[in-house]
Amino acid sequence: MNEHWIEVVVVCLRQETERVKTFTLSSKEWTLPTWSAGAHIQVRLPSGTVRQYSLMRSRTPNSYDIAVLHEASGRGWAQANLHWEVFAPSSQNDDRVGATNNLFQVELRRSGLFLEVLPSDSVLDVVRRAGIHVESACQKGYCGTCLTAVVEGVPDHRDDDLLSDDERASNRIMTICCSRSCTPKLVLDL
């Protein structure tokens, strides 16, 4: 097998929960390869240990984000015994105060389509049934693969803290796999 290793450094470390950290990896010498949903990387630690991690949406150009879980039986963060990924929402997205599953309309501005989203459907389901291809991976709002620009309307954001408070407040982007609409009509840039 032909292996090519790219040296990276940790440029950001975020404590997501008591036991989960997100590491942002970047290289100053190389442009990191592009990737799609479901992609993995192998990380070779200074100790020589190799771990495999799923890639997550990164907010930083030329970087990869990986999330790891510190297990109680492990040897600690410093020795990089971080070998489990957590990509599940921490709460039930539609149990929030004010969340509704009402019928609403979606206009796909570039496609010129007008679609109805039933309470039992996701926007992603309806868009795909109309023949529009949108990438997705988790279908729960935590990977960011299906992020879509909002032209008009107010999304009912149901991603589990994927978007920052500012991104949510701007109402200009949404995860169409799980988020719905607070207004009778949403216009998406699709």
Secondary structure, 3 states (H helix, E strand, C coil): CCCCCCCCEEEEEEECCCCEEEEEEECCCCCCCCCCCCCEEEEECCCCCEEEEECECCCCCCEEEEEEEECCCCCCCCCCCEEECCCCCCCCHHHCCCCCCCCEEEEECCCCEEEEECCCCCHHHHHHHCCCCCCCCCCCCCCCCCEEEEEECCEECCCCCCCCHHHHHHCCEEECCCCEECCCEEEECC
